[in-house]
Amino acid sequence: MEVELKLLITPADVFRLRRFAAPPGWQRSAPKHKHLLSIYFDTEDFSLRQRGIALRVRRDGHRWIQTVKGGGSVKAGLHSRFEIEAQVAHDYPDFTKIDDPVLSELFTAPEMRGRLKPVFTTDFRRTIWLLDAADGGQVEMALDQGEIRAGSATAALSEVELELKTGSPAALYEAALALVERVPLRLENASKAERGYGLCVPPPPPQPVKAAAQDLRGKLSVEQAFQTIAWSCIGHLQCNHNGLLVGEDVEYVHQMRVAMRRLRSAMGLFAKIAPAIHDDELIGEIRWLAGELGAARDWDVFVTETLPPILAGAQDNQVLRRLEEQARAIDTENREHARRAADSPRYQKLLLRLGAWLSSASWRSGASKGCLKLLELPILEMGPRLLDKRHKQLLNLGGDLAGMTALERHALRIAGKKLRYAAEFLAHLYPGMETQSYLKAQAKLQNVLGVLNDHVVTRRLLDELDEKSPRDALQARAIGEIIGWNACQASVHLAALDQVWTIFKSQKRFWK
């Protein structure tokens, strides 16, 4: 199994990488240099790619090395996948060198073997250093500079690969963190093969990605369940990152914030079993990112959801249109602010720190024997206890809906989100109609609470807009119209709150 971390580096920063000194406790070898030419093979319709398999023959000095890669996963830039290598006599595949029975059958099938052809090449110089950790772990650091070619199309190649030779994957993140303190680097989830295929067939434009449900059934322990959920949250964040940087869809900001909220919620949920999972420094950085994205999301909602029905219903909306233009300008400004945060070194360090933390399971350090025993219990056994706490917390906060202030409804909404995320995390453990009914009722409750919160946020944004704009009677009238509409809509949703709350309370707790 190949385990490596990929990072992009600009050619202008390469000299800083070459002067990189090993971090305290590590030793760095002298550099070695290679020229590597790789030829990737596939069929006309890219059937290997569709199976998640890459086949290449690489010239390494005077040797040709055949490699088959595939499967595995990518988590916070960490690539884990199977790799089968063998020396071959020439610059095209030799399927007798593949000893895996499933892969051998695939490649020796007549419909595959007769259709394989070169589809793209990578041609680069590699500089290699070995990094030895004090605990015995070893990481190979490789700087690759060259290009990828597919026909007349080319793409520059400038990246750093950290490959685990011995030890824990946490060592890769620790080495990367030491690097990014000295050299600007960016995590890269796409392999060379994926980038090569991108030259053959332009990839579709990015689309916002929602959180994926995690199936925790089987023999997963509490700790394994937490790690699975947390990695999923990081993946959700990364799936929307590039879309925010290059796209205009407002949903990217929203999904990145959701990913961070889900991660914080998971940390809080499982910290009830292992308190050290509530890592204050990490949570502080997660809050930083959520805060950098927050203003953009608030103005996105105001511009795309709050204003359109008001404008549609206004008889004379010229003044409102002017206000909309001002709001869109502020929205654009905040979107750029969010992009800068997502493109910053601080964001890259956050991903690496999360990866190191999850890989090393550092919450175990100093944990009591009782805590460690709970972490090793099956998640199916501990799930009901976790869900009960979240459910009871929400019921306690919702005891007096009619007399609640806006601040108290906000607290109820936050508790509801924590319960919703916990229920979604663990729902696969309890398949059935009761689970779906509970989740549906909880989602409706959360929707009403969310809309009521949007009304509060709208009033705050109007105050901000008023402060940034020249004061005049027309502007005041436009703001007054929106406030009136907002108050009317809030009263409608307040009336609906009692009904959805009653329906939610009547649901059977599916984990019982």
Helices and strands as residue ranges (DSSP letters): E 2-8, G 11-13, H 14-18, E 26-28, E 32-42, H 47-50, E 53-60, E 63-75, E 78-88, G 95-97, H 101-108, H 110-113, E 117-133, E 138-150, E 153-166, H 170-180, E 186-187, H 192-200, H 222-246, H 251-270, G 275-277, H 280-301, I 302-306, H 307-313, H 318-342, H 345-360, G 362-364, H 369-375, H 379-397, H 406-426, G 427-429, H 433-468, H 473-505
